[in-house]
Amino acid sequence: MRSWQVQDAKARFSELLETCLAEGPQVVTKRGVEAAVLVPMNEWQNLQRSARPALKDLLLSEAARADMVLPPRGKRRHRPPARFD
């Protein structure tokens, strides 16, 4: 993954885009700090799909659907109904 300074990325955006499409993600730095990544569209779509699976995929998956511990039911006391005189 190649790193581009923001000034170079702005001045040579076409080259940045072509390199991204040919070689993969490209990092853009601002004052020496990584600020952004340019990724090809198909890779971005794959990342989006894996980050948010469809409901159908969740329901059909082998993984546990929730890690919630549910309290036992029926052992709670109910308060008596309010009396209106």
C-alpha beads as a LAMMPS data file, in Angstrom:
LAMMPS data file: protein, C-alpha beads

85 atoms
84 bonds

1 atom types
1 bond types

-500.0 500.0 xlo xhi
-500.0 500.0 ylo yhi
-500.0 500.0 zlo zhi

Masses

1 110.0

Atoms # bond

1 1 1 0.000 0.000 0.000
2 1 1 1.543 3.272 -1.115
3 1 1 1.347 6.487 0.868
4 1 1 0.611 9.870 -0.743
5 1 1 0.923 13.307 0.802
6 1 1 -2.279 15.299 0.475
7 1 1 -0.597 17.873 -1.802
8 1 1 0.572 15.122 -4.172
9 1 1 -2.809 13.395 -4.052
10 1 1 -4.552 16.633 -5.049
11 1 1 -2.076 17.501 -7.783
12 1 1 -1.940 13.982 -9.260
13 1 1 -5.388 12.625 -8.479
14 1 1 -5.690 10.791 -11.807
15 1 1 -2.458 8.939 -11.085
16 1 1 -3.632 8.189 -7.538
17 1 1 -6.880 6.756 -8.902
18 1 1 -5.125 4.631 -11.540
19 1 1 -2.679 3.286 -8.941
20 1 1 -5.589 2.463 -6.642
21 1 1 -7.369 0.525 -9.384
22 1 1 -4.186 -1.317 -10.396
23 1 1 -2.532 -1.980 -7.025
24 1 1 -5.261 -1.660 -4.401
25 1 1 -5.853 0.738 -1.497
26 1 1 -3.767 3.930 -1.289
27 1 1 -3.171 5.924 1.907
28 1 1 -3.317 9.734 1.918
29 1 1 -1.384 11.499 4.682
30 1 1 -1.810 15.008 6.044
31 1 1 1.237 16.454 7.786
32 1 1 2.703 12.961 8.077
33 1 1 -0.389 11.443 9.728
34 1 1 -2.543 8.889 7.884
35 1 1 -5.798 10.682 7.115
36 1 1 -7.688 8.690 4.479
37 1 1 -7.626 5.639 2.234
38 1 1 -8.701 5.425 -1.390
39 1 1 -9.998 1.936 -2.198
40 1 1 -11.453 0.422 -5.391
41 1 1 -15.274 0.352 -5.453
42 1 1 -15.599 -3.458 -5.498
43 1 1 -13.382 -3.740 -2.411
44 1 1 -15.421 -1.032 -0.659
45 1 1 -18.662 -2.869 -1.422
46 1 1 -17.206 -6.104 -0.025
47 1 1 -16.194 -4.281 3.156
48 1 1 -19.673 -2.775 3.489
49 1 1 -21.355 -6.162 3.036
50 1 1 -19.123 -7.867 5.583
51 1 1 -19.626 -5.060 8.099
52 1 1 -23.410 -5.259 7.857
53 1 1 -24.646 -8.720 6.842
54 1 1 -28.163 -9.108 5.484
55 1 1 -30.920 -10.397 7.759
56 1 1 -31.170 -13.586 5.714
57 1 1 -27.434 -14.238 6.196
58 1 1 -27.741 -13.670 9.945
59 1 1 -30.696 -16.021 10.312
60 1 1 -29.032 -18.769 8.269
61 1 1 -25.615 -18.484 9.923
62 1 1 -24.238 -21.149 12.251
63 1 1 -23.002 -18.531 14.733
64 1 1 -24.928 -17.673 17.863
65 1 1 -27.526 -14.999 17.264
66 1 1 -27.143 -13.264 20.615
67 1 1 -25.004 -13.355 23.715
68 1 1 -27.802 -12.117 25.940
69 1 1 -28.517 -13.832 29.233
70 1 1 -32.253 -13.780 29.827
71 1 1 -33.596 -13.819 33.406
72 1 1 -35.875 -16.690 34.388
73 1 1 -39.544 -15.914 33.860
74 1 1 -42.446 -16.108 36.258
75 1 1 -40.638 -15.430 39.536
76 1 1 -41.355 -11.745 39.800
77 1 1 -43.951 -10.473 42.190
78 1 1 -46.617 -8.230 40.852
79 1 1 -47.878 -5.302 42.846
80 1 1 -51.574 -5.287 43.595
81 1 1 -53.791 -3.175 41.361
82 1 1 -54.456 0.388 42.469
83 1 1 -57.710 0.950 44.312
84 1 1 -59.843 3.903 43.376
85 1 1 -62.412 4.855 45.998

Bonds

1 1 1 2
2 1 2 3
3 1 3 4
4 1 4 5
5 1 5 6
6 1 6 7
7 1 7 8
8 1 8 9
9 1 9 10
10 1 10 11
11 1 11 12
12 1 12 13
13 1 13 14
14 1 14 15
15 1 15 16
16 1 16 17
17 1 17 18
18 1 18 19
19 1 19 20
20 1 20 21
21 1 21 22
22 1 22 23
23 1 23 24
24 1 24 25
25 1 25 26
26 1 26 27
27 1 27 28
28 1 28 29
29 1 29 30
30 1 30 31
31 1 31 32
32 1 32 33
33 1 33 34
34 1 34 35
35 1 35 36
36 1 36 37
37 1 37 38
38 1 38 39
39 1 39 40
40 1 40 41
41 1 41 42
42 1 42 43
43 1 43 44
44 1 44 45
45 1 45 46
46 1 46 47
47 1 47 48
48 1 48 49
49 1 49 50
50 1 50 51
51 1 51 52
52 1 52 53
53 1 53 54
54 1 54 55
55 1 55 56
56 1 56 57
57 1 57 58
58 1 58 59
59 1 59 60
60 1 60 61
61 1 61 62
62 1 62 63
63 1 63 64
64 1 64 65
65 1 65 66
66 1 66 67
67 1 67 68
68 1 68 69
69 1 69 70
70 1 70 71
71 1 71 72
72 1 72 73
73 1 73 74
74 1 74 75
75 1 75 76
76 1 76 77
77 1 77 78
78 1 78 79
79 1 79 80
80 1 80 81
81 1 81 82
82 1 82 83
83 1 83 84
84 1 84 85
